[in-house]
């Protein structure tokens, strides 16, 4: 395994700036996930690490040594693609051992490493089959095995689960976590699925339009998003976000939104009359009276997903989503009181989080 450091990586395609000064450090044995919407630059960044694309500016370092002048083969990294990229005329065993044969590894060592890799991935009984006889999940295991078999310094995975159905994706995610614990290798993983990112990553890198918005542990990014993009991109259902102003009254601070007022405690901010945004996670809203004066919202629709319910309501002139337990009994048209804990409210000014907390890996760029 190896550490990875990216310094000010910039890449242009004609007039399009695909990556803009990306800095990142991945420790030995860390599972790092790059997540963001399509076109944010995450796959381009992965290809630059692999040496398949040359950056315009900046440097890639593996174990502290620059690899900018090294060809992909010389970087000792392995890449798993979205489309599996298996050789259809070869058996699973031949696919697994292909990279080793190209490096003139002795046949006995190839056999041993193929069998060990198949054991780790649970595909020992598939070694004599060809790809056309495999399911999507089995093909994905073989693709990962082909990368794993030669024990590279760094694993790069580019949306490897996107071709699988939802149930199989969840299963393979668990297998990936078990695999990482067993091999203890450094992994850089690209996905557009925020659930996948939060489930797999030791470190999560949230990207948008070629820039890194936040780097952190999954729980930190969820609890303390650096800006409004991260706040709404990470989390399902997404965070409720409202624009308005702060008012101070009786040693309390109130957020005045469009048709509602929210008590956010004794917070003192010297922002004058500036507009700001307040965010509230759906699970941080309680239906019912609490210790502070309750808001009132009118229920418009209820989404029952089995394990819980999402209450879609109207708060003043704004829409609001509330996560409720499965046994909650409400009806559309009903007006309900709401309570929000002031300590669970997120405040953003000009798109950036106010009072960035301790305990994060990094703030936004």
C-alpha positions as CSV (number, residue, x, y, z in Angstrom):
1,X,0.0,0.0,0.0
2,X,1.0,3.6,-0.5
3,X,0.1,7.2,0.3
4,X,-1.1,9.5,-2.4
5,X,-0.6,13.3,-2.5
6,X,-2.1,15.6,-5.1
7,X,-0.7,19.2,-5.3
8,X,-2.7,21.9,-7.2
9,X,-3.8,19.6,-10.0
10,X,-5.3,21.6,-12.9
11,X,-6.6,20.3,-16.1
12,X,-8.2,22.0,-19.1
13,X,-9.9,20.6,-22.2
14,X,-9.9,23.5,-24.6
15,X,-11.8,26.3,-23.0
16,X,-13.2,24.0,-20.3
17,X,-11.5,24.0,-16.9
18,X,-12.1,20.4,-15.7
19,X,-10.0,20.6,-12.6
20,X,-8.9,23.7,-10.7
21,X,-6.1,23.5,-8.2
22,X,-7.1,20.2,-6.5
23,X,-5.1,19.4,-3.3
24,X,-5.6,16.0,-1.6
25,X,-3.7,13.6,0.7
26,X,-4.7,10.0,1.1
27,X,-2.9,8.1,3.9
28,X,-1.5,4.5,3.7
29,X,-4.4,2.0,3.7
30,X,-7.1,4.6,3.6
31,X,-10.4,4.2,1.6
32,X,-10.9,7.6,0.0
33,X,-14.1,8.3,-2.0
34,X,-14.4,11.1,-4.6
35,X,-18.1,12.0,-4.9
36,X,-20.0,14.7,-6.8
37,X,-22.4,15.2,-9.7
38,X,-21.7,14.1,-13.2
39,X,-19.1,16.4,-14.9
40,X,-17.5,17.5,-11.6
41,X,-14.0,16.2,-12.6
42,X,-13.7,13.2,-10.3
43,X,-13.1,10.6,-13.1
44,X,-10.6,13.0,-14.8
45,X,-8.8,13.2,-11.5
46,X,-8.6,9.4,-11.2
47,X,-7.3,9.1,-14.7
48,X,-4.6,11.7,-13.9
49,X,-3.5,9.6,-10.9
50,X,-3.3,6.5,-13.1
51,X,-1.3,8.4,-15.7
52,X,-3.9,7.9,-18.4
53,X,-4.3,11.7,-18.7
54,X,-1.6,14.3,-18.1
55,X,-2.4,17.2,-15.9
56,X,-1.7,20.8,-17.1
57,X,-0.4,22.0,-13.7
58,X,0.4,20.4,-10.4
59,X,1.9,17.2,-9.3
60,X,1.0,13.6,-8.3
61,X,3.1,12.0,-5.6
62,X,2.9,8.3,-4.5
63,X,4.8,7.7,-1.2
64,X,6.1,11.2,-1.4
65,X,7.7,10.7,-4.8
66,X,6.6,12.4,-8.0
67,X,5.2,10.1,-10.7
68,X,4.4,12.8,-13.2
69,X,7.0,11.5,-15.7
70,X,6.1,7.9,-15.2
71,X,3.9,5.9,-17.6
72,X,0.8,4.2,-16.2
73,X,2.6,0.8,-16.2
74,X,5.4,2.3,-14.1
75,X,3.2,3.8,-11.4
76,X,2.2,0.4,-10.0
77,X,-1.4,1.3,-9.7
78,X,-4.4,-0.8,-10.7
79,X,-7.7,0.5,-12.1
80,X,-11.2,-1.0,-12.1
81,X,-13.5,0.5,-14.7
82,X,-17.3,0.8,-14.8
83,X,-17.6,-1.6,-17.8
84,X,-15.5,-4.4,-16.2
85,X,-13.2,-4.6,-19.3
86,X,-12.9,-8.4,-19.1
87,X,-11.5,-10.4,-22.1
88,X,-14.5,-12.4,-23.4
89,X,-12.4,-15.2,-24.9
90,X,-10.6,-15.9,-21.6
91,X,-11.7,-17.8,-18.6
92,X,-11.9,-16.1,-15.2
93,X,-8.6,-17.6,-14.2
94,X,-7.0,-16.3,-17.4
95,X,-8.5,-12.9,-16.9
96,X,-7.2,-12.8,-13.3
97,X,-3.7,-13.8,-14.3
98,X,-3.4,-11.7,-17.5
99,X,-1.5,-8.8,-15.9
100,X,0.9,-11.1,-14.2
101,X,1.7,-13.0,-17.5
102,X,2.4,-9.6,-19.2
103,X,5.0,-9.0,-16.5
104,X,6.6,-12.4,-17.0
105,X,5.7,-13.7,-13.5
106,X,6.5,-17.4,-13.2
107,X,3.5,-19.7,-13.8
108,X,3.5,-21.2,-10.3
109,X,3.4,-17.8,-8.7
110,X,0.6,-16.7,-11.0
111,X,-1.4,-19.9,-10.1
112,X,-0.9,-19.2,-6.4
113,X,-1.9,-15.6,-6.6
114,X,-4.9,-16.3,-8.8
115,X,-6.2,-18.9,-6.3
116,X,-5.6,-16.6,-3.3
117,X,-7.4,-13.7,-5.0
118,X,-10.3,-16.0,-5.9
119,X,-10.5,-17.1,-2.3
120,X,-10.6,-13.5,-1.0
121,X,-13.4,-12.6,-3.5
122,X,-15.3,-15.9,-3.1
123,X,-15.1,-16.8,-6.8
124,X,-13.1,-20.1,-6.6
125,X,-15.9,-22.0,-8.3
126,X,-16.0,-19.5,-11.3
127,X,-12.3,-19.9,-12.4
128,X,-13.2,-22.1,-15.4
129,X,-16.0,-19.9,-16.7
130,X,-15.9,-17.2,-19.3
131,X,-17.4,-13.7,-18.7
132,X,-20.6,-14.4,-20.8
133,X,-21.5,-17.1,-18.2
134,X,-21.3,-14.7,-15.3
135,X,-23.8,-12.4,-13.6
136,X,-23.1,-8.7,-13.3
137,X,-22.0,-9.0,-9.7
138,X,-19.7,-11.9,-10.6
139,X,-18.1,-10.0,-13.5
140,X,-17.5,-7.1,-11.1
141,X,-15.7,-9.4,-8.6
142,X,-13.5,-10.7,-11.5
143,X,-12.7,-7.1,-12.5
144,X,-11.7,-6.3,-9.0
145,X,-9.8,-9.5,-8.7
146,X,-7.7,-8.7,-11.8
147,X,-6.6,-5.5,-10.1
148,X,-6.1,-7.2,-6.8
149,X,-4.1,-10.2,-8.0
150,X,-0.9,-8.3,-8.6
151,X,-1.0,-6.4,-5.3
152,X,-0.4,-2.8,-6.6
153,X,0.5,0.1,-4.4
154,X,-2.7,1.9,-5.1
155,X,-6.2,0.8,-6.2
156,X,-8.3,3.2,-8.4
157,X,-12.0,2.3,-8.9
158,X,-14.1,4.3,-11.3
159,X,-17.8,3.9,-10.5
160,X,-17.4,0.1,-10.4
161,X,-20.9,-0.6,-9.1
162,X,-23.0,1.7,-11.4
163,X,-24.0,-1.2,-13.7
164,X,-25.5,-3.3,-10.9
165,X,-29.0,-3.2,-9.7
166,X,-29.8,-1.5,-6.3
167,X,-30.0,-4.7,-4.3
168,X,-26.7,-6.1,-5.7
169,X,-25.0,-2.7,-5.3
170,X,-25.8,-2.8,-1.6
171,X,-24.4,-6.4,-1.3
172,X,-21.2,-5.6,-3.2
173,X,-20.6,-2.4,-1.1
174,X,-20.4,-4.6,2.0
175,X,-18.0,-7.0,0.2
176,X,-15.8,-4.0,-0.7
177,X,-15.6,-2.9,2.9
178,X,-14.7,-6.5,4.0
179,X,-12.1,-6.7,1.1
180,X,-10.5,-3.4,2.2
181,X,-10.2,-4.6,5.8
182,X,-8.6,-7.8,4.6
183,X,-6.1,-6.4,2.1
184,X,-5.4,-3.1,3.9
185,X,-4.6,-1.4,0.6
186,X,-5.0,2.3,-0.3
187,X,-8.1,2.8,-2.4
188,X,-9.3,5.9,-4.3
189,X,-13.0,5.3,-5.4
190,X,-15.1,7.5,-7.7
191,X,-18.9,7.6,-7.4
192,X,-21.8,10.0,-8.0
193,X,-23.8,8.1,-5.3
194,X,-23.6,9.9,-2.0
195,X,-25.0,6.9,-0.1
196,X,-22.1,4.8,-1.6
197,X,-19.6,7.5,-0.6
198,X,-20.8,7.7,3.0
199,X,-21.0,3.9,3.4
200,X,-17.6,3.1,1.9
201,X,-15.3,6.1,2.6
202,X,-12.9,6.5,5.5
203,X,-12.3,9.9,3.9
204,X,-14.9,11.6,1.5
205,X,-14.0,14.3,-1.0
206,X,-17.0,16.3,-2.3
207,X,-16.4,17.8,-5.7
208,X,-18.3,20.2,-8.0
209,X,-17.2,21.9,-11.2
210,X,-13.6,20.9,-10.9
211,X,-13.2,22.1,-7.3
212,X,-13.0,20.3,-4.0
213,X,-15.8,21.7,-1.7
214,X,-15.0,19.6,1.4
215,X,-12.7,16.8,2.6
216,X,-13.6,15.0,5.7
217,X,-14.8,11.9,7.6
218,X,-18.4,10.9,6.5
219,X,-19.9,11.8,9.8
220,X,-18.3,15.2,9.8
221,X,-19.4,16.1,6.3
222,X,-22.9,15.1,7.2
223,X,-23.1,16.9,10.5
224,X,-21.1,20.0,9.5
225,X,-21.3,20.6,5.8
226,X,-18.8,23.3,4.7
227,X,-21.3,25.1,2.3
228,X,-24.8,24.9,0.9
229,X,-23.8,22.7,-2.0
230,X,-22.4,20.0,0.4
231,X,-25.4,20.5,2.7
232,X,-27.9,19.7,0.0
233,X,-25.8,17.1,-2.0
234,X,-25.1,14.9,1.1
235,X,-28.1,13.5,2.8
236,X,-31.3,11.9,1.6
237,X,-33.8,13.4,1.8
238,X,-31.7,16.5,1.3
239,X,-31.4,19.3,3.9
240,X,-34.2,21.9,4.0
241,X,-32.6,25.2,3.2
242,X,-34.2,28.7,3.7
243,X,-33.1,32.2,2.9
244,X,-33.8,35.1,5.3
245,X,-32.4,37.4,8.0
246,X,-31.6,37.2,11.7
247,X,-33.5,39.2,14.3
248,X,-32.4,39.6,17.9
249,X,-35.1,39.8,20.6
250,X,-35.0,39.2,24.4
251,X,-31.5,37.7,24.3
252,X,-32.7,35.2,21.7
253,X,-31.9,35.0,18.0
254,X,-34.7,34.4,15.5
255,X,-34.4,33.5,11.8
256,X,-37.1,35.4,9.8
257,X,-37.9,33.3,6.7
258,X,-40.6,33.6,4.1
259,X,-43.7,33.5,6.2
260,X,-42.2,32.0,9.4
261,X,-39.9,32.7,12.3
262,X,-37.5,30.2,13.8
263,X,-35.9,30.5,17.2
264,X,-32.3,29.5,16.9
265,X,-31.2,30.2,20.5
266,X,-28.7,32.6,21.9
267,X,-26.4,32.7,18.9
268,X,-24.8,36.1,18.4
269,X,-23.6,37.0,14.9
270,X,-22.4,40.4,13.7
271,X,-23.8,40.3,10.2
272,X,-26.1,43.3,10.3
273,X,-29.0,43.0,7.9
274,X,-27.2,40.6,5.6
275,X,-29.2,37.8,4.1
276,X,-28.2,34.3,5.1
277,X,-29.4,30.7,4.8
278,X,-30.6,28.3,7.5
279,X,-30.5,24.6,7.0
280,X,-32.4,21.9,8.9
281,X,-32.0,18.1,8.3
282,X,-35.4,16.3,7.9
283,X,-34.6,14.1,11.0
284,X,-34.0,17.2,13.2
285,X,-37.6,18.3,13.0
286,X,-40.0,17.0,15.6
287,X,-43.7,17.0,15.0
288,X,-45.3,18.1,18.3
289,X,-44.8,20.8,21.0
290,X,-41.4,21.0,22.6
291,X,-39.7,23.4,25.1
292,X,-39.7,26.3,22.6
293,X,-42.7,27.8,20.8
294,X,-43.6,25.5,17.9
295,X,-43.8,26.3,14.3
296,X,-46.9,25.3,12.4
297,X,-46.8,23.5,9.0
298,X,-49.5,22.2,6.8
299,X,-49.0,18.6,5.5
300,X,-49.3,18.4,1.7
301,X,-48.2,14.8,1.0
302,X,-46.8,11.7,2.8
303,X,-44.2,9.3,1.3
304,X,-44.3,5.9,3.0
305,X,-41.1,4.0,2.2
306,X,-41.8,1.2,4.7
307,X,-39.1,1.7,7.4
308,X,-40.1,5.4,7.9
309,X,-42.2,8.2,6.4
310,X,-41.3,11.5,4.7
311,X,-43.8,14.2,5.5
312,X,-43.9,16.9,2.8
313,X,-45.3,20.1,4.3
314,X,-45.7,23.8,3.8
315,X,-43.9,26.1,6.3
316,X,-45.0,29.7,5.6
317,X,-44.2,30.1,1.9
318,X,-41.6,27.4,1.9
319,X,-41.7,23.6,1.4
320,X,-40.3,21.3,4.1
321,X,-39.5,17.6,4.3
322,X,-39.7,15.9,7.7
323,X,-38.5,12.4,8.5
324,X,-41.0,10.6,10.7
325,X,-41.2,7.1,12.2
326,X,-43.3,4.4,10.3
327,X,-46.0,4.5,13.0
328,X,-46.6,8.2,12.6
329,X,-50.3,8.8,11.7
330,X,-50.9,12.1,9.8
331,X,-53.1,13.1,6.9
332,X,-52.6,15.6,4.0
333,X,-54.2,18.9,4.9
334,X,-53.5,18.5,8.6
335,X,-51.8,21.5,10.4
336,X,-49.2,20.3,12.8
337,X,-46.8,22.0,15.3
338,X,-43.1,21.6,14.8
339,X,-40.1,21.9,17.1
340,X,-36.6,22.4,16.0
341,X,-33.6,22.1,18.3
342,X,-31.6,25.3,17.9
343,X,-28.4,23.3,18.3
344,X,-29.2,21.3,15.2
345,X,-29.7,24.3,12.9
346,X,-27.0,24.9,10.2
347,X,-26.3,28.6,9.3
348,X,-24.6,29.7,6.0
349,X,-23.6,33.2,4.9
350,X,-22.8,33.8,1.2
351,X,-23.0,30.0,0.8
352,X,-20.3,29.2,3.4
353,X,-20.9,27.7,6.8
354,X,-20.6,30.0,9.8
355,X,-18.6,28.8,12.8
356,X,-16.7,25.9,11.2
357,X,-16.5,23.2,13.9
358,X,-13.5,21.4,15.3
359,X,-12.9,17.8,14.3
360,X,-13.1,18.0,10.6
361,X,-10.3,16.8,8.2
362,X,-10.5,19.9,6.1
363,X,-12.7,22.8,5.1
364,X,-13.9,23.7,1.6
365,X,-11.5,25.1,-0.9
